[in-house]
Amino acid sequence: MSDAIHALIERWKEDPRATYATWFLWTERLKNFRSIRRGIAEVVRDIEAGSFGNAYRGSTLETVVGSIAEQRQIFKGADHAFLWKPKLRIPDIYENADNQRAFARLLHACNCCDDEERIVAAIAQIDALQIRGLGPAVANLLYFIHPTLVPPFNTAIVAGYNALTGAKVKLGRWDHYLTMRQGIQDLNARYRALLSNDLGAVAGLLFDVGTGRYSAPPLDGDPAVQRAWQADLAKVREESAAQRKALASAADGDETHTQVQGWLRDLGRALGYSVWIAANDRGRPYADGRLGDGCLAVLPDSLGASSGAESVRLIDVLWIPPGGDRAVAAFEVEHTTSIYSGIVRLLDLAYGGAPGACERLFLVAPDERENEVRQQIGRPAFSRVGALGMRYLPYGELRSQREAIARFGAGLKPILAISKPLS
């Protein structure tokens, strides 16, 4: 059985359409952890202050869960468990103040510790209260706080776990989730060399098994069944190879996140600014070199020492006057990623340090995402954004105007001319 699982993991990691390639290795995935953690802390503060309200819609919880639900296919539908179902009166954290505060205590306890026993104890405490409709789906929040200790949870992951191990874990029960969690940790430990300390990798494997993309190795050991399963696995491997070849040969002209960062890098330098590229992006191949070539290696002291510095370092592009200690423009490129995360990073820059840390904030996104950008900005959780003069810069305008701006432009005036106000 162990050899079969080993073979399954290897094939799965080779598949460009599997969750490992599309989500776990997704370059934007880790950027979202900090913003989601900050969102969870906002939920706790709202509940403790008595300002959370009695509805999911418009709450800070909707904002953070919505951001998780945008994290590729594995988290699609993550918000369903938190939607208020008035006929069933679940989940009972909107109209019951005591349950609401208990939910906040769980989130706060997990957000403020890194001890496995305390996390399990906090889960046991919420389970003991038997809050109607508040079950292991909460683990999708906790995963973004402790990815090495708390695996994500959904129907497909449970189905994959049961198929791979022969277990009979049930949905909606915390005791079953904790049992599955231990089993997932054991499975991950056995195949750590192929997987990761981050339990998102093994959860992605279980998700793909649970959705039927991969069949679990047969549990009964029948040689004929084993051979049939190996044949199915070989077929999947052939399909994966064909998919990789098709992806490699595709040349549809679509912009990539890196390409748009490169446009902004080159434009900023042409306008006479020093340029900062996100710390985790600067090594990406671009043009004939790396994206970070010719850019700042260290943030100015006023930005690097700010309370939001960890997040500021991940902002896609900053334009800074040579020798200056403030940014004149900050750009978050939202190619296909969660717009919520980009907004949070810009807010960290604006409010995390000295006043005037940045003159202008821009969300850069494909033309067809404008409505999505405006919907996110309109959320109550971002009510302070209006005072910052944040703007939307569409790909189309940047694509068509950047060369002319580089040749004839000066300062931020031409960028302001091709962008749109979001307030």
C-alpha positions as CSV (number, residue, x, y, z in Angstrom):
1,M,0.0,0.0,0.0
2,S,2.8,2.4,0.9
3,D,4.4,1.9,-2.6
4,A,1.1,2.6,-4.2
5,I,0.6,5.8,-2.3
6,H,4.2,6.8,-3.1
7,A,3.4,6.3,-6.8
8,L,0.2,8.2,-6.5
9,I,1.9,11.3,-4.9
10,E,4.6,11.3,-7.6
11,R,2.0,11.2,-10.4
12,W,0.0,13.9,-8.7
13,K,2.9,16.2,-8.3
14,E,3.7,15.9,-12.0
15,D,0.1,16.9,-13.0
16,P,-0.1,20.5,-14.1
17,R,-3.9,20.5,-13.5
18,A,-3.7,19.0,-10.0
19,T,-4.1,21.1,-6.9
20,Y,-0.4,20.8,-6.1
21,A,0.5,22.8,-9.2
22,T,-2.5,25.0,-9.5
23,W,-2.7,26.0,-5.8
24,F,0.0,24.8,-3.5
25,L,2.8,26.0,-5.8
26,W,0.8,29.1,-6.9
27,T,3.2,32.0,-6.5
28,E,0.5,34.2,-4.9
29,R,-0.6,31.7,-2.3
30,L,1.8,32.6,0.5
31,K,1.1,36.3,0.0
32,N,-2.5,35.8,1.2
33,F,-1.6,34.3,4.6
34,R,-0.8,37.6,6.2
35,S,-3.9,39.4,4.9
36,I,-6.2,36.6,5.9
37,R,-4.7,36.5,9.4
38,R,-5.2,40.2,9.7
39,G,-8.8,39.8,8.6
40,I,-9.3,37.1,11.3
41,A,-8.0,39.5,13.9
42,E,-10.4,42.2,12.6
43,V,-13.3,39.7,13.1
44,V,-12.2,39.2,16.7
45,R,-11.9,42.9,17.4
46,D,-15.4,43.6,16.0
47,I,-16.9,40.9,18.1
48,E,-15.1,42.0,21.3
49,A,-16.1,45.6,20.6
50,G,-19.8,44.6,20.0
51,S,-19.7,46.0,16.5
52,F,-19.8,42.7,14.5
53,G,-23.5,42.9,14.0
54,N,-26.0,40.1,13.5
55,A,-25.6,39.3,9.8
56,Y,-23.0,37.6,7.7
57,R,-23.4,40.0,4.8
58,G,-21.4,43.1,5.2
59,S,-19.4,41.8,8.1
60,T,-15.6,41.4,8.4
61,L,-16.2,37.7,8.5
62,E,-17.7,37.8,5.0
63,T,-14.7,39.7,3.8
64,V,-12.1,37.3,5.2
65,V,-14.0,34.1,4.3
66,G,-14.6,35.5,0.8
67,S,-10.9,36.0,0.4
68,I,-10.4,32.3,1.4
69,A,-13.0,31.2,-1.0
70,E,-11.1,32.9,-3.8
71,Q,-8.0,30.7,-3.1
72,R,-8.4,28.4,-6.1
73,Q,-10.7,25.4,-6.5
74,I,-9.7,23.7,-3.2
75,F,-11.5,26.5,-1.2
76,K,-14.4,27.1,-3.6
77,G,-17.5,27.3,-1.6
78,A,-15.7,27.9,1.7
79,D,-18.2,30.6,2.5
80,H,-21.3,28.3,2.3
81,A,-20.8,27.1,5.9
82,F,-20.8,30.7,7.2
83,L,-23.8,32.0,5.3
84,W,-26.7,32.8,7.6
85,K,-29.6,30.4,7.0
86,P,-32.5,32.1,8.7
87,K,-35.0,29.2,8.5
88,L,-32.5,26.9,10.3
89,R,-31.1,29.7,12.5
90,I,-27.6,28.5,11.7
91,P,-24.7,29.1,12.1
92,D,-25.8,30.4,15.5
93,I,-23.1,33.1,15.8
94,Y,-25.1,36.0,14.4
95,E,-28.1,36.3,16.8
96,N,-26.6,34.7,19.9
97,A,-24.1,37.0,21.5
98,D,-22.6,34.4,23.8
99,N,-21.9,32.0,20.8
100,Q,-20.4,34.9,18.9
101,R,-18.0,35.7,21.7
102,A,-17.1,32.0,22.0
103,F,-16.3,32.0,18.3
104,A,-14.1,35.0,18.8
105,R,-12.3,33.3,21.7
106,L,-11.5,30.3,19.4
107,L,-10.1,32.5,16.7
108,H,-8.1,34.7,19.2
109,A,-6.7,31.7,21.1
110,C,-5.4,30.1,17.8
111,N,-4.1,33.4,16.5
112,C,-2.1,34.1,19.7
113,C,-0.4,30.7,20.2
114,D,1.7,28.3,18.3
115,D,1.2,25.3,20.6
116,E,-0.6,22.3,19.2
117,E,-2.1,21.3,22.6
118,R,-3.6,24.8,23.1
119,I,-5.1,24.8,19.5
120,V,-6.7,21.4,20.1
121,A,-8.0,22.5,23.5
122,A,-9.6,25.6,22.0
123,I,-11.3,23.5,19.4
124,A,-12.5,21.1,22.2
125,Q,-14.0,24.1,24.1
126,I,-16.0,25.3,21.1
127,D,-17.1,21.8,20.4
128,A,-18.4,21.4,24.0
129,L,-20.7,24.4,23.5
130,Q,-22.4,22.5,20.6
131,I,-23.1,25.8,18.7
132,R,-25.6,24.9,16.0
133,G,-24.1,25.0,12.4
134,L,-20.6,26.0,13.6
135,G,-18.5,22.9,12.7
136,P,-15.1,21.9,11.3
137,A,-15.5,24.3,8.3
138,V,-13.9,26.8,10.7
139,A,-10.7,24.9,10.2
140,N,-10.4,26.7,6.9
141,L,-9.8,29.9,8.9
142,L,-7.5,28.2,11.3
143,Y,-5.4,26.7,8.5
144,F,-4.3,30.2,7.4
145,I,-3.1,30.8,11.0
146,H,-1.3,27.5,11.5
147,P,-0.7,25.7,8.2
148,T,1.6,23.1,9.7
149,L,-0.9,22.1,12.5
150,V,-4.4,22.5,11.1
151,P,-5.4,21.0,7.7
152,P,-8.1,22.6,5.6
153,F,-11.6,20.9,5.7
154,N,-14.3,20.3,3.1
155,T,-16.4,17.5,1.7
156,A,-13.9,16.5,-1.0
157,I,-11.0,16.4,1.5
158,V,-13.0,14.1,3.8
159,A,-14.0,11.9,0.9
160,G,-10.4,11.6,-0.2
161,Y,-9.2,10.8,3.3
162,N,-11.8,8.1,3.7
163,A,-11.0,6.6,0.3
164,L,-7.2,6.6,0.9
165,T,-7.3,5.3,4.5
166,G,-10.5,3.3,4.7
167,A,-11.7,5.6,7.6
168,K,-15.3,6.7,8.1
169,V,-14.9,10.3,9.0
170,K,-18.2,12.2,9.0
171,L,-18.9,15.8,8.0
172,G,-19.9,18.4,10.6
173,R,-18.4,16.9,13.7
174,W,-15.4,18.3,15.4
175,D,-14.4,15.0,17.0
176,H,-14.3,13.4,13.6
177,Y,-12.3,16.3,12.3
178,L,-9.7,16.0,15.1
179,T,-9.4,12.3,14.4
180,M,-8.9,13.0,10.7
181,R,-6.4,15.7,11.5
182,Q,-4.2,13.2,13.4
183,G,-4.5,10.7,10.6
184,I,-3.5,13.4,8.0
185,Q,-0.5,14.4,10.2
186,D,0.6,10.7,10.3
187,L,0.1,10.3,6.5
188,N,2.1,13.5,5.9
189,A,4.9,12.3,8.2
190,R,5.2,9.1,6.3
191,Y,5.5,10.9,2.9
192,R,7.1,14.1,4.1
193,A,9.9,13.9,1.6
194,L,7.3,14.1,-1.2
195,L,4.9,16.5,0.5
196,S,5.6,19.4,2.8
197,N,5.5,20.6,6.4
198,D,2.6,22.7,5.2
199,L,-0.5,20.5,5.5
200,G,-2.0,22.3,2.5
201,A,0.0,19.9,0.3
202,V,-1.4,16.7,1.7
203,A,-4.9,18.3,1.9
204,G,-4.6,19.1,-1.8
205,L,-3.8,15.4,-2.6
206,L,-6.9,14.3,-0.6
207,F,-9.0,17.0,-2.3
208,D,-8.0,15.6,-5.8
209,V,-8.7,12.1,-4.7
210,G,-12.1,13.1,-3.2
211,T,-13.2,14.9,-6.3
212,G,-12.3,11.9,-8.4
213,R,-9.4,13.3,-10.3
214,Y,-7.3,10.5,-8.9
215,S,-8.5,7.1,-7.7
216,A,-7.2,5.9,-4.3
217,P,-5.1,2.7,-4.3
218,P,-7.3,-0.3,-3.6
219,L,-7.3,-1.3,0.1
220,D,-8.0,-5.0,-0.3
221,G,-4.7,-5.9,-1.9
222,D,-6.3,-7.9,-4.7
223,P,-3.5,-8.2,-7.5
224,A,-6.0,-7.8,-10.3
225,V,-7.5,-4.7,-8.7
226,Q,-4.0,-3.3,-8.1
227,R,-3.0,-3.8,-11.7
228,A,-6.2,-2.0,-12.9
229,W,-5.4,0.9,-10.6
230,Q,-1.8,1.1,-11.8
231,A,-3.1,1.2,-15.4
232,D,-5.5,4.1,-14.5
233,L,-2.6,5.9,-12.8
234,A,-0.4,5.5,-15.9
235,K,-3.2,6.9,-18.1
236,V,-3.4,9.9,-15.8
237,R,0.3,10.3,-16.2
238,E,0.1,10.3,-20.0
239,E,-2.7,12.9,-19.8
240,S,-0.6,15.1,-17.5
241,A,2.3,14.9,-19.9
242,A,0.1,16.0,-22.8
243,Q,-1.3,18.9,-20.7
244,R,2.2,20.1,-19.8
245,K,3.1,20.1,-23.4
246,A,0.0,22.0,-24.4
247,L,0.6,24.6,-21.7
248,A,4.2,25.0,-22.7
249,S,3.4,25.6,-26.3
250,A,0.5,27.9,-25.6
251,A,1.1,31.4,-26.7
252,D,-2.1,33.3,-26.5
253,G,-0.6,36.7,-25.8
254,D,-2.2,37.1,-22.4
255,E,-0.4,39.2,-19.8
256,T,1.0,37.5,-16.8
257,H,1.4,38.9,-13.3
258,T,5.2,39.1,-13.7
259,Q,4.9,40.8,-17.1
260,V,2.7,43.6,-15.7
261,Q,5.1,44.0,-12.8
262,G,7.9,44.3,-15.4
263,W,5.9,47.0,-17.2
264,L,5.6,49.0,-14.0
265,R,9.2,48.4,-13.1
266,D,10.5,49.7,-16.4
267,L,8.0,52.6,-16.4
268,G,9.0,53.7,-12.9
269,R,12.7,53.7,-13.8
270,A,12.0,55.6,-17.0
271,L,10.3,58.3,-15.0
272,G,13.3,58.6,-12.7
273,Y,12.2,56.6,-9.7
274,S,13.9,53.9,-7.7
275,V,11.8,50.8,-7.8
276,W,11.0,48.2,-5.2
277,I,9.8,44.8,-6.4
278,A,8.0,42.4,-3.9
279,A,10.6,40.5,-2.0
280,N,9.2,37.1,-3.1
281,D,9.0,38.1,-6.7
282,R,12.3,39.7,-7.5
283,G,14.0,36.4,-8.5
284,R,11.4,35.6,-11.2
285,P,12.7,35.4,-14.7
286,Y,11.8,38.4,-16.8
287,A,13.0,39.6,-20.1
288,D,16.7,38.6,-20.3
289,G,17.3,38.6,-16.5
290,R,15.4,38.7,-13.3
291,L,12.4,40.9,-12.3
292,G,14.4,42.5,-9.5
293,D,17.4,43.5,-11.7
294,G,18.3,47.2,-11.1
295,C,15.8,47.6,-8.3
296,L,16.2,48.4,-4.6
297,A,17.5,45.6,-2.4
298,V,16.4,47.3,0.8
299,L,13.4,49.4,1.7
300,P,14.0,53.0,2.9
301,D,14.3,53.0,6.7
302,S,10.9,54.7,7.2
303,L,9.2,51.9,5.3
304,G,11.3,49.0,6.5
305,A,10.9,49.9,10.1
306,S,7.1,50.5,10.0
307,S,4.7,48.3,11.9
308,G,3.4,47.0,8.6
309,A,6.8,46.4,7.1
310,E,6.3,42.6,6.6
311,S,3.3,43.3,4.4
312,V,4.9,46.3,2.7
313,R,7.8,44.1,1.5
314,L,5.3,42.0,-0.4
315,I,3.7,44.9,-2.3
316,D,4.2,44.2,-6.0
317,V,5.8,47.5,-7.1
318,L,6.8,50.7,-5.2
319,W,8.1,53.8,-6.9
320,I,10.4,55.8,-4.6
321,P,12.3,59.0,-5.4
322,P,16.1,58.4,-5.5
323,G,17.4,58.7,-1.9
324,G,13.8,59.3,-0.6
325,D,12.3,57.7,2.4
326,R,8.7,57.7,1.2
327,A,6.9,56.0,-1.8
328,V,5.2,58.2,-4.4
329,A,3.2,55.2,-5.8
330,A,2.4,51.7,-4.7
331,F,1.0,49.2,-7.1
332,E,-0.8,45.9,-6.3
333,V,-1.2,43.7,-9.5
334,E,-4.3,41.6,-9.1
335,H,-4.1,39.3,-12.2
336,T,-6.2,36.4,-10.9
337,T,-5.6,36.7,-7.2
338,S,-7.8,37.8,-4.4
339,I,-8.3,41.6,-4.6
340,Y,-8.9,41.6,-0.9
341,S,-5.2,40.7,-0.1
342,G,-3.9,43.5,-2.3
343,I,-6.1,46.1,-0.6
344,V,-4.9,44.9,2.8
345,R,-1.2,45.3,1.8
346,L,-1.9,48.8,0.6
347,L,-3.6,49.7,3.8
348,D,-0.6,48.3,5.8
349,L,1.5,50.8,3.8
350,A,-0.8,53.7,4.3
351,Y,-1.6,53.1,8.0
352,G,1.3,51.0,9.3
353,G,4.0,53.7,9.5
354,A,4.6,57.4,9.4
355,P,1.9,59.7,7.9
356,G,2.4,60.2,4.2
357,A,4.3,56.9,3.7
358,C,2.9,56.8,0.1
359,E,1.5,59.5,-2.0
360,R,-0.7,57.3,-4.3
361,L,-2.1,53.7,-4.1
362,F,-3.1,51.8,-7.2
363,L,-4.9,48.5,-7.8
364,V,-3.8,47.2,-11.2
365,A,-6.0,44.6,-12.8
366,P,-7.4,43.3,-16.1
367,D,-10.1,45.5,-17.6
368,E,-12.8,42.9,-17.0
369,R,-12.1,42.9,-13.3
370,E,-13.1,46.5,-12.7
371,N,-16.5,45.6,-11.3
372,E,-14.9,43.1,-8.9
373,V,-12.4,45.7,-7.7
374,R,-15.2,48.2,-7.0
375,Q,-17.3,45.6,-5.2
376,Q,-14.4,44.8,-2.9
377,I,-13.7,48.4,-2.2
378,G,-17.3,48.9,-1.4
379,R,-17.3,46.4,1.5
380,P,-17.8,47.9,4.9
381,A,-14.5,46.5,6.1
382,F,-12.8,48.9,3.7
383,S,-14.7,52.0,4.7
384,R,-11.4,53.9,5.3
385,V,-10.2,53.3,1.7
386,G,-12.1,56.3,0.4
387,A,-10.0,58.8,2.3
388,L,-6.8,57.4,0.7
389,G,-7.7,58.2,-2.9
390,M,-7.0,54.6,-4.0
391,R,-7.2,54.2,-7.8
392,Y,-7.8,51.5,-10.4
393,L,-5.3,51.1,-13.2
394,P,-6.6,48.8,-16.0
395,Y,-4.2,46.6,-17.9
396,G,-5.5,48.0,-21.2
397,E,-4.5,51.6,-20.5
398,L,-1.1,50.5,-19.1
399,R,-0.5,48.3,-22.1
400,S,-1.3,51.0,-24.7
401,Q,0.1,54.1,-22.9
402,R,3.2,53.0,-21.1
403,E,5.7,53.6,-23.9
404,A,4.4,57.1,-24.5
405,I,4.5,57.9,-20.8
406,A,8.0,56.5,-20.5
407,R,9.2,58.8,-23.4
408,F,7.3,62.0,-22.7
409,G,5.8,61.7,-19.2
410,A,7.0,63.2,-15.9
411,G,5.9,62.5,-12.4
412,L,2.6,60.8,-11.5
413,K,0.4,63.0,-13.7
414,P,0.2,60.6,-16.7
415,I,-0.5,57.6,-14.4
416,L,-3.3,59.5,-12.7
417,A,-4.7,60.4,-16.1
418,I,-5.0,56.7,-17.2
419,S,-6.3,55.4,-13.9
420,K,-9.7,55.7,-12.3
421,P,-10.7,56.8,-8.8
422,L,-12.2,54.1,-6.5
423,S,-13.7,56.3,-3.8
